[in-house]
Amino acid sequence: MILKRVLVLGALVAVGALLVAAGAAQQTPSAASIQVDKIRDNLYVLSGGGGNTAAFITAKGVTLVDTKFPGWGKPVLEKLKEITDKPVTTIINTHTHFDHVGGNTEFPATVDVVAHENTAKLMQEMRPITGGPEQPNVFKEKNGLGLPKRTFKDRMTLGDGDERIELYYFGRAHTGGDAWVVFPALRVLHTGDVFATKIVPLIDANNGGSGVEYPRTIANAVAALTNIDTVITGHNPRTLTMADLKSYADFIREFVQTVQAAKKAGGTIDDVVNSWKVPERFRKEGYLTPEEIQQLSRQPLAAQTARLRANVEVVWNETK
Ligand SMILES: [Zn+2]
């Protein structure tokens, strides 16, 4: 029973992470569709409607990490009323994808929006995602409302004391502007989609992502962030650990090496797409195969294969 529940949860997660990839129909936005999990006394995860939103309740107000698909900003605000009567004062965006920044425009213009400098630039354009789909530009429609006004390059501190938040950039991975968000007093990390969940990552080269840099970037983060007990991922409804994150770097490193070895041996992209399997070690850690995602979701297997192919192409093109 527990195993089955974990598997179903995992599948839902995978579907969530791949919604963007497949451009599948989105749920109708509503507060009732948002699930709230208390991670610490003053930190909650709101899941559903896109990427995981973290809500950090401080004396001055609420800091949100990511705002889900367009249309979900208002439901997030409504759901927050069940937790706190404090206003949202700050939004941190982890990266430029519309299932993480789409709700930004539904918050008051006075809210302080913070992102990595590359993400701030990319959010003005909302370029198509590598392997699809196109991204709606809600910011253009609203004359720039919700775009970041404060940016950082390598590191930034928000707040102080136990309410301190540290933002880091460790290099290219899922996109070219992935922010890592640390709540030091709580020993919690929000990775955004650098670690969406335990499936093949989405490597969005069109928005600055890199397959070759991806495992190095995670290794940089693991080396620097030594006081973390709890990891909030981009899409997994349950929190994970730094050991899971470390393992994810190994998973991607092996994937990259497989693609590079095939290219050097004179193989083709098709060879890799047709032969790649989730390695046994990672199967034991709960990584899902494309077939499992397909069986437990209503997405066609073609969507999973297309994502795999897009990733193989990214690494292939990065390899001399
Ligand atoms: Zn993403």
Residues whose N, C-alpha, C, O or C-beta is under 5 A from the ligand:
A	BS01	ZN	H97 D193
